[in-house]
């Protein structure tokens, strides 16, 4: 499942979000979420943000693209095999509905 979420992206369309004129107002009206952005598998109006892509206990967020006001590019992550994952910080409007999903493996404890 996690392997499906970690897709190598050469260019992700986060350049379309322009820097707001007043960052203080942005911080009052939005919440920041960081992770690796991925296209939603079946809904082009949503985006997935994998919080810790190389962690064994990762989770992801799902947001509507209309609720994203600003995106900051963050330094990319590189694993020991040399695979690169794009990272970004998404500023989501307060009171928007998002989904947090925590996948886990069913096994004996």
MOZI-V455234 format. One record per helix or strand of 2 or more residues. SS is the DSSP state (H for helix, E for strand). FROM is the first residue (numbers start at 0). LEN is the number of residues. If there is no record, write none. Layout:
SS_FROM_LEN, SS_FROM_LEN
//
This chain:
H_1_4, H_22_7, E_29_10, E_45_5, E_59_5, H_64_3, E_67_11, E_83_10, E_98_3
//
